[in-house]
């Protein structure tokens, strides 16, 4: 697994005009104690932040993984799979994209849902390009229109990304394009299939064309802004989502409470899966512990691939009633918008 990003803001003492002038002159500022920005880039090099926004299950996380070339964002058919903003750096010879995966924007049913919406909508004002991701295989509805209103009001360039092209026929694709164009005045558009690798590089090229000239904000070895502990918790949660249904996935939160490397080629991990009711706990544990064992085995395989070493993973399941309505618990899990 590549190193995670170091959060810093090198611009606190600079106005926008001063920053633009320094970038144009090839003078790239850094903050005290921050890693030096890489100014040794080709002429015309572009860099910046690209937000993937849209409804749940539109294919945002799958697209991020395809662009990055490795699975770092969890995926599942369950709405609200993505609960955290996740940034992944995509490096090319002529550009550096920091792709921002956001929670699916939806009608919230609890405090957690409201925080996820705030997290996603907050990205609209902080990025260089907005990629509005729409599922080509699902009809465009009122939810998409609601998201489109927020996208249309944003100042950044807007790119329509029609995903899951492998699941839609030509006629349906044309209808989706026409319906999407009626929602937002897009600066460009691209049709992709992330699972098939179709037009993924074209997407990178399209959004890179709207990025400003600039340095590599992050060294090429840096990959995502998630901590190792968060990645462990997320991959465990993904397996819970894939093997349970109905209310279980939405009621699940996971925390990694042990991360130790006793040997260079060994990680010792422990995570706790939290649910809201005893009945939910019983489903996740399963008869004779079969379900939690299955979840652990599948999560461990992904984690061994990610960290490149053997992994010992222990799991517990605990009940925390109504945690999705408790702002303090939402923050403790790291799902609060103002924590990002």
Secondary structure, 3 states (H helix, E strand, C coil): CCEECCCCCCCCCCCHHHHHHHHHCCCCCCCCCCCCCECCCCCCCEEEEEEEEECCCCCHHHHHHHHHCCCCCCCCCCCCCCCCCEEEEEEECCEEEEEEECCCCCCCCCHHHHHHHHHHHHHHHCCCEEEEEEECCCCCCHHHHHHHHHHHHCCCEEEEEEECHHHCCHHHHHHHHHHHHCCCCCCEEEECECCCCECHHHHHHHHHCCCCECCECCCCCEEECCCHHHHHHHHHHHHHHHHCCCCHHHHCEEEEEEEEEEECCEEEEEEEEEECCHHHHHHHHCHHHHHHHHHHHHHHHHHHHHHCCEEEEEEEEEECCCHHHCHHHHHHCCCCHHHC
